[in-house]
Amino acid sequence: MATKTAKPPRKLKLYRWNWSGKGPGGRLVRGEVVAAHKIEVERELANQNIIVKNVRRKGGLGGGMGTIKPRDIMLFARQMATMIRAGVPVLQAFQVVAESIRKPAMSAVVQQMMNEVAAGSSFSQALRQHPDHFDNLFCNLVEAGESSGSLDRMLERIATYKEKIESLKGRVKKALWYPIAVIAVGIGVTALLLIKVVPQFESLFHGFGAELPAMTRMTISMSEFAQQYWLWGIALIVSFVFLMRQGMKRSEAFAYRMHMFSLKVPVIGDILDKSSVARYSRTLATTYGAGVPMVEALDIAAGAAGNLVYERATRQIREDVATGQQLHFAMRLTERFPPLAVQMVGIGEESGSLDAMLNRVADYYEEEVDNKVDALTSLLEPLIIVVLGVLVGGLVISMYLPYSSSARCCERATVFCALRSCYATCSRAYG
């Protein structure tokens, strides 16, 4: 019998509201609050003993509010964990955290969740109203913490998980962007020399009256081509990047092929492989260790894999585990996970310490990613110097060759004139 799939929570749109009214002492007060509906604004002001006279919607959350980043979510989880551990009630903890957050967008989201909790929602239900900022892992762990009475530990676990995952993402981005930066710098320097510097030398070469060296002629031809088509070149690069991004957004098959290709790139592919294994292991350790059922934990791990190849592999593992397979055996069947990771997971299953072993797997492969990124950086740093040296040096030499040839011609002409003068003098002397 087919089971109904749960609908995703409806995304709440937040607005800024200007309000005015009378305070407890009868004096006129006004301000601005963030909420989804006018009734929530009125309820919040009534809780503050303010008699509302006027509430007007100002607009949606936009410019000047700041963008909510994963680091903001991590700090929110850690602050809430600290407050709840200290015995502060959840509603009051929301208020304290909202007042301490400097970024308006994040503060607005926390205030909105505080209003939802005040209206009777649980912490996890309030989180699920904001799926753009709080993923299934966050919501499920908070729900588990509410059920078990260990909400502070779950929030601390979430904060630690987010911190480690963001650190891993940063290292992988560094590995990916470093080669791109090398290529971009090389292309930029070459284009600048061809478009701005070479044409100035070209005007001087016309006065030489002699045939230019082949290398110089080639450089001048490249310069003329660059001057004529540089805008087309930029448009081509921008179009290529745009089409690639749109293709990966709109076609899962295309995105899967690109992710598979990225795993086959030398050095970079190895880093992506190890980082995906680390993220899978860390996510599974965090969720399963918090009491989330294995099948549901694997579903969350699939969404956090960061690579479609590993996401599909994890979903296949989920199906196999749901039919009774052991986790390590299901991992081996995908042929994506390293034998070491599979063996360590198997040991964890046999010893009853699966979450601890998964954390060790994540630690090991995060360290491997660190080592690979450091090795890549060490390899590319001298490569940048060599590439720029060859490009700049080659262009400089090609521009210097005509002067060298001209100097040699002048030297030969001077020697010839001197010999001719000497011959004439000798002829006159000896008759």
Buried (B, 14 or more C-beta within 10 A) or exposed (E): EEEEEEEEBEEBEBBBBBBBBBEEEEEEBEEEBBBBBBEBBBBBBEEEEBEBEEBEEEEEBEEEBBEBBBEBBBBBBBBBBBBBBEEBEBEEBBBBBBEEBEBBBBBBBBBBBBBBBBEEBBBBBBBBBBBEBBBBBBBBBBBBBBEEEBBBBBBBBBBBBBBBBBEBBEBBEBBBEBBEEBEEBBEEBBBEBBEEBBBEBBEEBEEEEEEBBEBBBEBBEBBBEBBEEEEEEEEEEEEEEEEEEEBBEEEEEBBBBBBEEBBEEEBBBBBBBBBBBBBBBBBBBBBBBBBBEBEBBBBBBBBBBBBBBBBBBBBBBBEBBEEEBBBBBBBBBBEBBBEEBBBBBBBBBEEEBBBEBBBBBBBBBBEBBBEBBEBBEEEBEEEBEEBBEEBBEBBEBBBEBBBEBBEEEEEEEEEEEEEEEEEEEEEEEEE
